[in-house]
Amino acid sequence: MTRVNLIDPAAANADVKPALDQIKGAFGVVPNMFKAVANSPAALTSMWSAFGALGGGKLGARLGEEIAVAIANANNCEYCLAAHTALGRRAGASAEEMAEAQQGRSTDPRTRVALTFALRLVRDRGAVTDTDVEALRAAGFDDEAIVEIIAHVALNLFTNYVNVALDVPVDFPGVRLKPAA
């Protein structure tokens, strides 16, 4: 049972209704996570804007979703793991590729380096090394892409914490958490 009210989009106040309408347009429904975050117009605006900005970023949707499932698994966020697995499939990744990304693995060397870096950011609370950044550069990531990876991690930490802390009910097909690789 969620620890905050889930805002009914049909009864939402004017401060959050426009964003909830945009979210419904994007997903066909308003996922429970956004209903929970809609308790704060500022938090909803921040989250939805970040999704929009990063969705149009340099990394592309698929890598963004692969990062998201790795971070969700690391943070034991069943909600985000389910949501981003589904979104990753829509972005062109296979079920196997998303399962591998969930544990920070990929057969694609570039993706593998990005996932390793993202998980290191979470594990070490941002305290990465020059070697970690150089591994990204060697894999073809420039400064823009490196900053964008960090932004994806930060957004996913926000969503993971919302869903875990508030016990938001999962409304995507469930995906089982896996032990850390």
PyMOL commands that place a pseudoatom at each C-alpha (Angstrom):
pseudoatom trace, name=CA, resn=MET, resi=1, chain=A, elem=C, hetatm=0, pos=[0.000, 0.000, 0.000]
pseudoatom trace, name=CA, resn=THR, resi=2, chain=A, elem=C, hetatm=0, pos=[1.456, 3.315, -1.049]
pseudoatom trace, name=CA, resn=ARG, resi=3, chain=A, elem=C, hetatm=0, pos=[2.533, 5.695, 1.709]
pseudoatom trace, name=CA, resn=VAL, resi=4, chain=A, elem=C, hetatm=0, pos=[1.088, 8.766, -0.028]
pseudoatom trace, name=CA, resn=ASN, resi=5, chain=A, elem=C, hetatm=0, pos=[-2.098, 9.342, -1.951]
pseudoatom trace, name=CA, resn=LEU, resi=6, chain=A, elem=C, hetatm=0, pos=[-2.061, 8.501, -5.645]
pseudoatom trace, name=CA, resn=ILE, resi=7, chain=A, elem=C, hetatm=0, pos=[-3.490, 11.588, -7.320]
pseudoatom trace, name=CA, resn=ASP, resi=8, chain=A, elem=C, hetatm=0, pos=[-6.406, 10.794, -9.610]
pseudoatom trace, name=CA, resn=PRO, resi=9, chain=A, elem=C, hetatm=0, pos=[-5.597, 12.550, -12.903]
pseudoatom trace, name=CA, resn=ALA, resi=10, chain=A, elem=C, hetatm=0, pos=[-9.297, 13.229, -13.516]
pseudoatom trace, name=CA, resn=ALA, resi=11, chain=A, elem=C, hetatm=0, pos=[-9.564, 15.084, -10.207]
pseudoatom trace, name=CA, resn=ALA, resi=12, chain=A, elem=C, hetatm=0, pos=[-6.093, 16.675, -10.219]
pseudoatom trace, name=CA, resn=ASN, resi=13, chain=A, elem=C, hetatm=0, pos=[-5.724, 20.356, -9.448]
pseudoatom trace, name=CA, resn=ALA, resi=14, chain=A, elem=C, hetatm=0, pos=[-4.563, 22.876, -12.014]
pseudoatom trace, name=CA, resn=ASP, resi=15, chain=A, elem=C, hetatm=0, pos=[-0.980, 22.758, -10.716]
pseudoatom trace, name=CA, resn=VAL, resi=16, chain=A, elem=C, hetatm=0, pos=[-0.439, 19.158, -11.858]
pseudoatom trace, name=CA, resn=LYS, resi=17, chain=A, elem=C, hetatm=0, pos=[-3.189, 18.431, -14.391]
pseudoatom trace, name=CA, resn=PRO, resi=18, chain=A, elem=C, hetatm=0, pos=[-1.275, 19.676, -17.477]
pseudoatom trace, name=CA, resn=ALA, resi=19, chain=A, elem=C, hetatm=0, pos=[1.730, 17.466, -16.673]
pseudoatom trace, name=CA, resn=LEU, resi=20, chain=A, elem=C, hetatm=0, pos=[-0.487, 14.463, -15.917]
pseudoatom trace, name=CA, resn=ASP, resi=21, chain=A, elem=C, hetatm=0, pos=[-2.254, 15.006, -19.239]
pseudoatom trace, name=CA, resn=GLN, resi=22, chain=A, elem=C, hetatm=0, pos=[1.127, 15.022, -21.037]
pseudoatom trace, name=CA, resn=ILE, resi=23, chain=A, elem=C, hetatm=0, pos=[2.155, 11.864, -19.208]
pseudoatom trace, name=CA, resn=LYS, resi=24, chain=A, elem=C, hetatm=0, pos=[-1.098, 10.154, -20.190]
pseudoatom trace, name=CA, resn=GLY, resi=25, chain=A, elem=C, hetatm=0, pos=[-0.468, 11.201, -23.793]
pseudoatom trace, name=CA, resn=ALA, resi=26, chain=A, elem=C, hetatm=0, pos=[2.992, 9.623, -23.665]
pseudoatom trace, name=CA, resn=PHE, resi=27, chain=A, elem=C, hetatm=0, pos=[2.028, 6.363, -21.935]
pseudoatom trace, name=CA, resn=GLY, resi=28, chain=A, elem=C, hetatm=0, pos=[-1.676, 5.968, -22.707]
pseudoatom trace, name=CA, resn=VAL, resi=29, chain=A, elem=C, hetatm=0, pos=[-2.264, 5.989, -18.924]
pseudoatom trace, name=CA, resn=VAL, resi=30, chain=A, elem=C, hetatm=0, pos=[-0.752, 7.797, -15.978]
pseudoatom trace, name=CA, resn=PRO, resi=31, chain=A, elem=C, hetatm=0, pos=[1.602, 5.339, -14.257]
pseudoatom trace, name=CA, resn=ASN, resi=32, chain=A, elem=C, hetatm=0, pos=[1.329, 5.124, -10.476]
pseudoatom trace, name=CA, resn=MET, resi=33, chain=A, elem=C, hetatm=0, pos=[4.766, 6.652, -9.932]
pseudoatom trace, name=CA, resn=PHE, resi=34, chain=A, elem=C, hetatm=0, pos=[3.610, 9.921, -11.497]
pseudoatom trace, name=CA, resn=LYS, resi=35, chain=A, elem=C, hetatm=0, pos=[0.367, 9.794, -9.492]
pseudoatom trace, name=CA, resn=ALA, resi=36, chain=A, elem=C, hetatm=0, pos=[2.466, 9.596, -6.319]
pseudoatom trace, name=CA, resn=VAL, resi=37, chain=A, elem=C, hetatm=0, pos=[4.872, 12.356, -7.361]
pseudoatom trace, name=CA, resn=ALA, resi=38, chain=A, elem=C, hetatm=0, pos=[1.894, 14.560, -8.339]
pseudoatom trace, name=CA, resn=ASN, resi=39, chain=A, elem=C, hetatm=0, pos=[1.457, 15.271, -4.628]
pseudoatom trace, name=CA, resn=SER, resi=40, chain=A, elem=C, hetatm=0, pos=[4.172, 17.876, -5.243]
pseudoatom trace, name=CA, resn=PRO, resi=41, chain=A, elem=C, hetatm=0, pos=[3.733, 20.062, -8.342]
pseudoatom trace, name=CA, resn=ALA, resi=42, chain=A, elem=C, hetatm=0, pos=[7.427, 21.030, -8.150]
pseudoatom trace, name=CA, resn=ALA, resi=43, chain=A, elem=C, hetatm=0, pos=[8.618, 17.407, -7.951]
pseudoatom trace, name=CA, resn=LEU, resi=44, chain=A, elem=C, hetatm=0, pos=[6.319, 16.350, -10.800]
pseudoatom trace, name=CA, resn=THR, resi=45, chain=A, elem=C, hetatm=0, pos=[7.535, 19.201, -13.000]
pseudoatom trace, name=CA, resn=SER, resi=46, chain=A, elem=C, hetatm=0, pos=[11.135, 18.358, -12.193]
pseudoatom trace, name=CA, resn=MET, resi=47, chain=A, elem=C, hetatm=0, pos=[10.750, 14.639, -12.889]
pseudoatom trace, name=CA, resn=TRP, resi=48, chain=A, elem=C, hetatm=0, pos=[8.713, 14.974, -16.071]
pseudoatom trace, name=CA, resn=SER, resi=49, chain=A, elem=C, hetatm=0, pos=[10.991, 17.689, -17.448]
pseudoatom trace, name=CA, resn=ALA, resi=50, chain=A, elem=C, hetatm=0, pos=[14.059, 15.544, -16.754]
pseudoatom trace, name=CA, resn=PHE, resi=51, chain=A, elem=C, hetatm=0, pos=[12.534, 12.565, -18.543]
pseudoatom trace, name=CA, resn=GLY, resi=52, chain=A, elem=C, hetatm=0, pos=[11.747, 14.783, -21.527]
pseudoatom trace, name=CA, resn=ALA, resi=53, chain=A, elem=C, hetatm=0, pos=[15.175, 16.379, -21.668]
pseudoatom trace, name=CA, resn=LEU, resi=54, chain=A, elem=C, hetatm=0, pos=[17.093, 13.119, -21.335]
pseudoatom trace, name=CA, resn=GLY, resi=55, chain=A, elem=C, hetatm=0, pos=[14.743, 11.318, -23.711]
pseudoatom trace, name=CA, resn=GLY, resi=56, chain=A, elem=C, hetatm=0, pos=[15.904, 13.707, -26.417]
pseudoatom trace, name=CA, resn=GLY, resi=57, chain=A, elem=C, hetatm=0, pos=[19.543, 13.509, -25.399]
pseudoatom trace, name=CA, resn=LYS, resi=58, chain=A, elem=C, hetatm=0, pos=[22.632, 12.142, -27.046]
pseudoatom trace, name=CA, resn=LEU, resi=59, chain=A, elem=C, hetatm=0, pos=[22.651, 8.668, -25.456]
pseudoatom trace, name=CA, resn=GLY, resi=60, chain=A, elem=C, hetatm=0, pos=[19.430, 7.479, -27.041]
pseudoatom trace, name=CA, resn=ALA, resi=61, chain=A, elem=C, hetatm=0, pos=[16.445, 5.795, -25.473]
pseudoatom trace, name=CA, resn=ARG, resi=62, chain=A, elem=C, hetatm=0, pos=[17.811, 2.265, -25.428]
pseudoatom trace, name=CA, resn=LEU, resi=63, chain=A, elem=C, hetatm=0, pos=[21.016, 3.049, -23.511]
pseudoatom trace, name=CA, resn=GLY, resi=64, chain=A, elem=C, hetatm=0, pos=[19.041, 5.270, -21.154]
pseudoatom trace, name=CA, resn=GLU, resi=65, chain=A, elem=C, hetatm=0, pos=[16.716, 2.361, -20.381]
pseudoatom trace, name=CA, resn=GLU, resi=66, chain=A, elem=C, hetatm=0, pos=[19.623, -0.062, -19.959]
pseudoatom trace, name=CA, resn=ILE, resi=67, chain=A, elem=C, hetatm=0, pos=[21.170, 2.325, -17.434]
pseudoatom trace, name=CA, resn=ALA, resi=68, chain=A, elem=C, hetatm=0, pos=[17.791, 2.621, -15.698]
pseudoatom trace, name=CA, resn=VAL, resi=69, chain=A, elem=C, hetatm=0, pos=[17.369, -1.136, -15.191]
pseudoatom trace, name=CA, resn=ALA, resi=70, chain=A, elem=C, hetatm=0, pos=[20.916, -1.488, -13.857]
pseudoatom trace, name=CA, resn=ILE, resi=71, chain=A, elem=C, hetatm=0, pos=[20.305, 1.305, -11.342]
pseudoatom trace, name=CA, resn=ALA, resi=72, chain=A, elem=C, hetatm=0, pos=[16.857, -0.048, -10.410]
pseudoatom trace, name=CA, resn=ASN, resi=73, chain=A, elem=C, hetatm=0, pos=[18.272, -3.494, -9.733]
pseudoatom trace, name=CA, resn=ALA, resi=74, chain=A, elem=C, hetatm=0, pos=[21.128, -2.035, -7.653]
pseudoatom trace, name=CA, resn=ASN, resi=75, chain=A, elem=C, hetatm=0, pos=[18.589, -0.084, -5.568]
pseudoatom trace, name=CA, resn=ASN, resi=76, chain=A, elem=C, hetatm=0, pos=[16.045, -2.909, -5.278]
pseudoatom trace, name=CA, resn=CYS, resi=77, chain=A, elem=C, hetatm=0, pos=[13.403, -0.821, -7.036]
pseudoatom trace, name=CA, resn=GLU, resi=78, chain=A, elem=C, hetatm=0, pos=[10.883, -3.270, -8.451]
pseudoatom trace, name=CA, resn=TYR, resi=79, chain=A, elem=C, hetatm=0, pos=[8.778, -0.450, -9.872]
pseudoatom trace, name=CA, resn=CYS, resi=80, chain=A, elem=C, hetatm=0, pos=[11.549, 1.096, -11.955]
pseudoatom trace, name=CA, resn=LEU, resi=81, chain=A, elem=C, hetatm=0, pos=[12.886, -2.291, -12.983]
pseudoatom trace, name=CA, resn=ALA, resi=82, chain=A, elem=C, hetatm=0, pos=[9.474, -3.249, -14.376]
pseudoatom trace, name=CA, resn=ALA, resi=83, chain=A, elem=C, hetatm=0, pos=[8.826, 0.124, -16.026]
pseudoatom trace, name=CA, resn=HIS, resi=84, chain=A, elem=C, hetatm=0, pos=[12.239, 0.507, -17.635]
pseudoatom trace, name=CA, resn=THR, resi=85, chain=A, elem=C, hetatm=0, pos=[12.373, -3.097, -18.804]
pseudoatom trace, name=CA, resn=ALA, resi=86, chain=A, elem=C, hetatm=0, pos=[9.132, -2.467, -20.698]
pseudoatom trace, name=CA, resn=LEU, resi=87, chain=A, elem=C, hetatm=0, pos=[10.409, 0.866, -22.008]
pseudoatom trace, name=CA, resn=GLY, resi=88, chain=A, elem=C, hetatm=0, pos=[13.719, -0.712, -23.027]
pseudoatom trace, name=CA, resn=ARG, resi=89, chain=A, elem=C, hetatm=0, pos=[11.855, -3.311, -25.036]
pseudoatom trace, name=CA, resn=ARG, resi=90, chain=A, elem=C, hetatm=0, pos=[9.943, -0.496, -26.752]
pseudoatom trace, name=CA, resn=ALA, resi=91, chain=A, elem=C, hetatm=0, pos=[13.295, 1.161, -27.484]
pseudoatom trace, name=CA, resn=GLY, resi=92, chain=A, elem=C, hetatm=0, pos=[14.517, -1.929, -29.340]
pseudoatom trace, name=CA, resn=ALA, resi=93, chain=A, elem=C, hetatm=0, pos=[16.330, -4.039, -26.750]
pseudoatom trace, name=CA, resn=SER, resi=94, chain=A, elem=C, hetatm=0, pos=[15.507, -7.726, -26.473]
pseudoatom trace, name=CA, resn=ALA, resi=95, chain=A, elem=C, hetatm=0, pos=[14.315, -9.310, -23.235]
pseudoatom trace, name=CA, resn=GLU, resi=96, chain=A, elem=C, hetatm=0, pos=[17.737, -10.947, -22.899]
pseudoatom trace, name=CA, resn=GLU, resi=97, chain=A, elem=C, hetatm=0, pos=[19.558, -7.640, -23.426]
pseudoatom trace, name=CA, resn=MET, resi=98, chain=A, elem=C, hetatm=0, pos=[17.451, -5.964, -20.757]
pseudoatom trace, name=CA, resn=ALA, resi=99, chain=A, elem=C, hetatm=0, pos=[18.059, -8.872, -18.352]
pseudoatom trace, name=CA, resn=GLU, resi=100, chain=A, elem=C, hetatm=0, pos=[21.796, -8.554, -18.949]
pseudoatom trace, name=CA, resn=ALA, resi=101, chain=A, elem=C, hetatm=0, pos=[21.697, -4.769, -18.480]
pseudoatom trace, name=CA, resn=GLN, resi=102, chain=A, elem=C, hetatm=0, pos=[19.850, -5.304, -15.221]
pseudoatom trace, name=CA, resn=GLN, resi=103, chain=A, elem=C, hetatm=0, pos=[23.046, -6.863, -13.892]
pseudoatom trace, name=CA, resn=GLY, resi=104, chain=A, elem=C, hetatm=0, pos=[25.328, -4.319, -15.541]
pseudoatom trace, name=CA, resn=ARG, resi=105, chain=A, elem=C, hetatm=0, pos=[26.300, -6.568, -18.406]
pseudoatom trace, name=CA, resn=SER, resi=106, chain=A, elem=C, hetatm=0, pos=[26.119, -6.243, -22.184]
pseudoatom trace, name=CA, resn=THR, resi=107, chain=A, elem=C, hetatm=0, pos=[27.655, -7.926, -25.196]
pseudoatom trace, name=CA, resn=ASP, resi=108, chain=A, elem=C, hetatm=0, pos=[28.128, -4.440, -26.655]
pseudoatom trace, name=CA, resn=PRO, resi=109, chain=A, elem=C, hetatm=0, pos=[31.431, -3.072, -25.282]
pseudoatom trace, name=CA, resn=ARG, resi=110, chain=A, elem=C, hetatm=0, pos=[30.250, 0.553, -25.335]
pseudoatom trace, name=CA, resn=THR, resi=111, chain=A, elem=C, hetatm=0, pos=[27.073, -0.265, -23.406]
pseudoatom trace, name=CA, resn=ARG, resi=112, chain=A, elem=C, hetatm=0, pos=[29.037, -2.408, -20.945]
pseudoatom trace, name=CA, resn=VAL, resi=113, chain=A, elem=C, hetatm=0, pos=[31.400, 0.497, -20.155]
pseudoatom trace, name=CA, resn=ALA, resi=114, chain=A, elem=C, hetatm=0, pos=[28.457, 2.870, -19.640]
pseudoatom trace, name=CA, resn=LEU, resi=115, chain=A, elem=C, hetatm=0, pos=[26.702, 0.410, -17.316]
pseudoatom trace, name=CA, resn=THR, resi=116, chain=A, elem=C, hetatm=0, pos=[29.886, -0.222, -15.334]
pseudoatom trace, name=CA, resn=PHE, resi=117, chain=A, elem=C, hetatm=0, pos=[30.366, 3.522, -14.901]
pseudoatom trace, name=CA, resn=ALA, resi=118, chain=A, elem=C, hetatm=0, pos=[26.719, 4.083, -13.913]
pseudoatom trace, name=CA, resn=LEU, resi=119, chain=A, elem=C, hetatm=0, pos=[26.834, 1.343, -11.299]
pseudoatom trace, name=CA, resn=ARG, resi=120, chain=A, elem=C, hetatm=0, pos=[30.144, 2.634, -9.949]
pseudoatom trace, name=CA, resn=LEU, resi=121, chain=A, elem=C, hetatm=0, pos=[28.556, 6.090, -9.572]
pseudoatom trace, name=CA, resn=VAL, resi=122, chain=A, elem=C, hetatm=0, pos=[25.810, 4.573, -7.444]
pseudoatom trace, name=CA, resn=ARG, resi=123, chain=A, elem=C, hetatm=0, pos=[28.038, 2.234, -5.451]
pseudoatom trace, name=CA, resn=ASP, resi=124, chain=A, elem=C, hetatm=0, pos=[30.711, 4.843, -4.760]
pseudoatom trace, name=CA, resn=ARG, resi=125, chain=A, elem=C, hetatm=0, pos=[28.336, 7.805, -4.427]
pseudoatom trace, name=CA, resn=GLY, resi=126, chain=A, elem=C, hetatm=0, pos=[29.829, 9.649, -7.350]
pseudoatom trace, name=CA, resn=ALA, resi=127, chain=A, elem=C, hetatm=0, pos=[33.466, 9.164, -6.308]
pseudoatom trace, name=CA, resn=VAL, resi=128, chain=A, elem=C, hetatm=0, pos=[34.715, 7.815, -9.630]
pseudoatom trace, name=CA, resn=THR, resi=129, chain=A, elem=C, hetatm=0, pos=[38.343, 7.925, -10.754]
pseudoatom trace, name=CA, resn=ASP, resi=130, chain=A, elem=C, hetatm=0, pos=[40.186, 9.324, -13.744]
pseudoatom trace, name=CA, resn=THR, resi=131, chain=A, elem=C, hetatm=0, pos=[40.484, 5.725, -14.945]
pseudoatom trace, name=CA, resn=ASP, resi=132, chain=A, elem=C, hetatm=0, pos=[36.691, 5.320, -14.861]
pseudoatom trace, name=CA, resn=VAL, resi=133, chain=A, elem=C, hetatm=0, pos=[36.193, 8.439, -16.982]
pseudoatom trace, name=CA, resn=GLU, resi=134, chain=A, elem=C, hetatm=0, pos=[38.996, 7.458, -19.362]
pseudoatom trace, name=CA, resn=ALA, resi=135, chain=A, elem=C, hetatm=0, pos=[37.278, 4.088, -19.906]
pseudoatom trace, name=CA, resn=LEU, resi=136, chain=A, elem=C, hetatm=0, pos=[34.198, 6.000, -21.086]
pseudoatom trace, name=CA, resn=ARG, resi=137, chain=A, elem=C, hetatm=0, pos=[36.309, 8.135, -23.419]
pseudoatom trace, name=CA, resn=ALA, resi=138, chain=A, elem=C, hetatm=0, pos=[38.034, 5.036, -24.821]
pseudoatom trace, name=CA, resn=ALA, resi=139, chain=A, elem=C, hetatm=0, pos=[34.584, 3.584, -25.547]
pseudoatom trace, name=CA, resn=GLY, resi=140, chain=A, elem=C, hetatm=0, pos=[33.648, 6.677, -27.574]
pseudoatom trace, name=CA, resn=PHE, resi=141, chain=A, elem=C, hetatm=0, pos=[31.811, 8.813, -25.020]
pseudoatom trace, name=CA, resn=ASP, resi=142, chain=A, elem=C, hetatm=0, pos=[32.575, 12.533, -25.171]
pseudoatom trace, name=CA, resn=ASP, resi=143, chain=A, elem=C, hetatm=0, pos=[32.045, 15.091, -22.406]
pseudoatom trace, name=CA, resn=GLU, resi=144, chain=A, elem=C, hetatm=0, pos=[28.400, 15.612, -23.359]
pseudoatom trace, name=CA, resn=ALA, resi=145, chain=A, elem=C, hetatm=0, pos=[27.652, 11.903, -23.165]
pseudoatom trace, name=CA, resn=ILE, resi=146, chain=A, elem=C, hetatm=0, pos=[29.557, 11.481, -19.888]
pseudoatom trace, name=CA, resn=VAL, resi=147, chain=A, elem=C, hetatm=0, pos=[27.542, 14.233, -18.229]
pseudoatom trace, name=CA, resn=GLU, resi=148, chain=A, elem=C, hetatm=0, pos=[24.364, 12.739, -19.675]
pseudoatom trace, name=CA, resn=ILE, resi=149, chain=A, elem=C, hetatm=0, pos=[25.148, 9.320, -18.167]
pseudoatom trace, name=CA, resn=ILE, resi=150, chain=A, elem=C, hetatm=0, pos=[25.482, 11.018, -14.789]
pseudoatom trace, name=CA, resn=ALA, resi=151, chain=A, elem=C, hetatm=0, pos=[22.159, 12.798, -15.361]
pseudoatom trace, name=CA, resn=HIS, resi=152, chain=A, elem=C, hetatm=0, pos=[20.463, 9.466, -16.150]
pseudoatom trace, name=CA, resn=VAL, resi=153, chain=A, elem=C, hetatm=0, pos=[21.852, 8.003, -12.939]
pseudoatom trace, name=CA, resn=ALA, resi=154, chain=A, elem=C, hetatm=0, pos=[20.649, 10.986, -10.911]
pseudoatom trace, name=CA, resn=LEU, resi=155, chain=A, elem=C, hetatm=0, pos=[17.148, 10.839, -12.402]
pseudoatom trace, name=CA, resn=ASN, resi=156, chain=A, elem=C, hetatm=0, pos=[16.936, 7.125, -11.755]
pseudoatom trace, name=CA, resn=LEU, resi=157, chain=A, elem=C, hetatm=0, pos=[18.065, 7.554, -8.165]
pseudoatom trace, name=CA, resn=PHE, resi=158, chain=A, elem=C, hetatm=0, pos=[15.215, 10.050, -7.742]
pseudoatom trace, name=CA, resn=THR, resi=159, chain=A, elem=C, hetatm=0, pos=[12.637, 7.673, -9.220]
pseudoatom trace, name=CA, resn=ASN, resi=160, chain=A, elem=C, hetatm=0, pos=[14.018, 4.656, -7.328]
pseudoatom trace, name=CA, resn=TYR, resi=161, chain=A, elem=C, hetatm=0, pos=[13.846, 6.513, -4.041]
pseudoatom trace, name=CA, resn=VAL, resi=162, chain=A, elem=C, hetatm=0, pos=[10.307, 7.728, -4.706]
pseudoatom trace, name=CA, resn=ASN, resi=163, chain=A, elem=C, hetatm=0, pos=[9.059, 4.248, -5.535]
pseudoatom trace, name=CA, resn=VAL, resi=164, chain=A, elem=C, hetatm=0, pos=[10.879, 2.383, -2.776]
pseudoatom trace, name=CA, resn=ALA, resi=165, chain=A, elem=C, hetatm=0, pos=[10.302, 4.975, -0.029]
pseudoatom trace, name=CA, resn=LEU, resi=166, chain=A, elem=C, hetatm=0, pos=[6.641, 5.471, -0.891]
pseudoatom trace, name=CA, resn=ASP, resi=167, chain=A, elem=C, hetatm=0, pos=[5.936, 1.793, -1.733]
pseudoatom trace, name=CA, resn=VAL, resi=168, chain=A, elem=C, hetatm=0, pos=[4.321, 2.732, -5.039]
pseudoatom trace, name=CA, resn=PRO, resi=169, chain=A, elem=C, hetatm=0, pos=[2.323, -0.187, -6.502]
pseudoatom trace, name=CA, resn=VAL, resi=170, chain=A, elem=C, hetatm=0, pos=[3.887, -1.598, -9.671]
pseudoatom trace, name=CA, resn=ASP, resi=171, chain=A, elem=C, hetatm=0, pos=[1.598, -1.159, -12.668]
pseudoatom trace, name=CA, resn=PHE, resi=172, chain=A, elem=C, hetatm=0, pos=[3.916, -2.571, -15.337]
pseudoatom trace, name=CA, resn=PRO, resi=173, chain=A, elem=C, hetatm=0, pos=[4.579, -6.267, -16.010]
pseudoatom trace, name=CA, resn=GLY, resi=174, chain=A, elem=C, hetatm=0, pos=[6.701, -7.468, -13.091]
pseudoatom trace, name=CA, resn=VAL, resi=175, chain=A, elem=C, hetatm=0, pos=[10.404, -8.237, -13.428]
pseudoatom trace, name=CA, resn=ARG, resi=176, chain=A, elem=C, hetatm=0, pos=[12.300, -10.126, -10.752]
pseudoatom trace, name=CA, resn=LEU, resi=177, chain=A, elem=C, hetatm=0, pos=[15.197, -8.380, -9.026]
pseudoatom trace, name=CA, resn=LYS, resi=178, chain=A, elem=C, hetatm=0, pos=[18.517, -10.210, -9.377]
pseudoatom trace, name=CA, resn=PRO, resi=179, chain=A, elem=C, hetatm=0, pos=[21.410, -10.432, -6.936]
pseudoatom trace, name=CA, resn=ALA, resi=180, chain=A, elem=C, hetatm=0, pos=[24.182, -7.966, -7.709]
pseudoatom trace, name=CA, resn=ALA, resi=181, chain=A, elem=C, hetatm=0, pos=[26.660, -9.277, -10.247]
for i in range(1, 181): cmd.bond("trace and resi %d" % i, "trace and resi %d" % (i + 1))
show_as sticks, trace
zoom trace
